[in-house]
Amino acid sequence: MRKWNDDPYTKKARAEDYEARSVYKLEEIDKREGVMRGARNILDLGAAPGSWTQYCLRNIKSANIWAIDLSPLNVTDERLKFVQASIYDFDIPKWVGDLRMDVVLSDMAPKTTGIHEADVAGSLELALKAFQAASSCLKENGNFVVKVFMGDGFEGYRDFVKTRFSQVRLLRPDSTRKHSREIFLIGKGFLPNSKATF
Ligand SMILES: C[S@@+](CC[C@H](N)C(=O)[O-])C[C@H]1O[C@@H](n2cnc3c(N)ncnc32)[C@H](O)[C@@H]1O
């Protein structure tokens, strides 16, 4: 049985039958930045237990969702393809073939150790991997949303993402827990032919 604490976002998630409170981060990002408008294909990295996938299925009516996580996803739908794998071992370009994504989402997070430097480094590594995946399969003008823990290396990462998108924005949603170091970086308008390499 799932455990719920008194956090208002957690209660709301339960009331609205979402798998996790993190859905309200994506909802705020989408409402403020319009990243999902008209999307037909969405790649959701670090999708388990599945609240971001649920958000996409409920709100982006025509979209197909491609989801990956180390853990099982608690969501099934005919518009959803899920693979249980690590982003480090899985060949995303081969999986999606010639299809281009309108949006790539990454809410991936490492297992936290409590050692700040190690957790920041783990998060940055996942964010780089997400960027690499986005670069391999995003449509021209597509959008990228990625969670990163603030710390050493963050500015370099942001500057690198800037070379491949028309616009990069940072957002810390209201539902982010007070002590969390996470922030979301939003790349809008993918530039496939930018000279930057990865
Ligand atoms: C904060 S949770 C994602 C919550 C999800 N967005 C939701 O709304 O339900 C972070 C996820 O990242 C996944 N993750 C961490 N490292 C990963 C990796 N190497 N490959 C794939 N998924 C990974 C974890 O298994 C975990 O489920």
Ligand as a Chemical Component Dictionary entry (heavy atoms), coordinates in Angstrom:
data_LIG
# 
_chem_comp.id                   LIG 
_chem_comp.type                 NON-POLYMER 
_chem_comp.pdbx_formal_charge   0 
_chem_comp.three_letter_code    LIG 
# 
loop_
_chem_comp_atom.comp_id 
_chem_comp_atom.atom_id 
_chem_comp_atom.alt_atom_id 
_chem_comp_atom.type_symbol 
_chem_comp_atom.charge 
_chem_comp_atom.model_Cartn_x 
_chem_comp_atom.model_Cartn_y 
_chem_comp_atom.model_Cartn_z 
_chem_comp_atom.pdbx_ordinal 
LIG C1  C1  C 0  11.874 11.515 -9.472  1  
LIG S1  S1  S 1  11.701 9.953  -10.200 2  
LIG C2  C2  C 0  10.722 10.301 -11.626 3  
LIG C3  C3  C 0  9.277  10.570 -11.295 4  
LIG C4  C4  C 0  8.398  10.566 -12.544 5  
LIG N1  N1  N 0  8.665  11.719 -13.391 6  
LIG C5  C5  C 0  6.938  10.598 -12.185 7  
LIG O1  O1  O 0  6.330  11.636 -12.383 8  
LIG O2  O2  O -1 6.402  9.583  -11.731 9  
LIG C6  C6  C 0  13.287 9.694  -10.904 10 
LIG C7  C7  C 0  13.399 8.418  -11.718 11 
LIG O3  O3  O 0  14.653 8.407  -12.403 12 
LIG C8  C8  C 0  14.953 7.045  -12.644 13 
LIG N2  N2  N 0  16.341 6.842  -13.048 14 
LIG C9  C9  C 0  17.448 7.104  -12.331 15 
LIG N3  N3  N 0  18.552 6.712  -13.019 16 
LIG C10 C10 C 0  18.110 6.210  -14.208 17 
LIG C11 C11 C 0  18.762 5.632  -15.338 18 
LIG N4  N4  N 0  20.086 5.479  -15.365 19 
LIG N5  N5  N 0  18.014 5.237  -16.392 20 
LIG C12 C12 C 0  16.654 5.360  -16.345 21 
LIG N6  N6  N 0  15.974 5.891  -15.290 22 
LIG C13 C13 C 0  16.693 6.301  -14.234 23 
LIG C14 C14 C 0  14.636 6.405  -11.294 24 
LIG O4  O4  O 0  14.472 5.005  -11.419 25 
LIG C15 C15 C 0  13.367 7.144  -10.876 26 
LIG O5  O5  O 0  12.214 6.400  -11.175 27 
# 
loop_
_chem_comp_bond.comp_id 
_chem_comp_bond.atom_id_1 
_chem_comp_bond.atom_id_2 
_chem_comp_bond.value_order 
_chem_comp_bond.pdbx_ordinal 
LIG C1  S1  SING 1  
LIG S1  C2  SING 2  
LIG S1  C6  SING 3  
LIG C2  C3  SING 4  
LIG C3  C4  SING 5  
LIG C4  N1  SING 6  
LIG C4  C5  SING 7  
LIG C5  O1  DOUB 8  
LIG C5  O2  SING 9  
LIG C6  C7  SING 10 
LIG C7  O3  SING 11 
LIG C7  C15 SING 12 
LIG O3  C8  SING 13 
LIG C8  N2  SING 14 
LIG C8  C14 SING 15 
LIG N2  C9  SING 16 
LIG N2  C13 SING 17 
LIG C9  N3  DOUB 18 
LIG N3  C10 SING 19 
LIG C10 C11 SING 20 
LIG C10 C13 DOUB 21 
LIG C11 N4  SING 22 
LIG C11 N5  DOUB 23 
LIG N5  C12 SING 24 
LIG C12 N6  DOUB 25 
LIG N6  C13 SING 26 
LIG C14 O4  SING 27 
LIG C14 C15 SING 28 
LIG C15 O5  SING 29 
# 
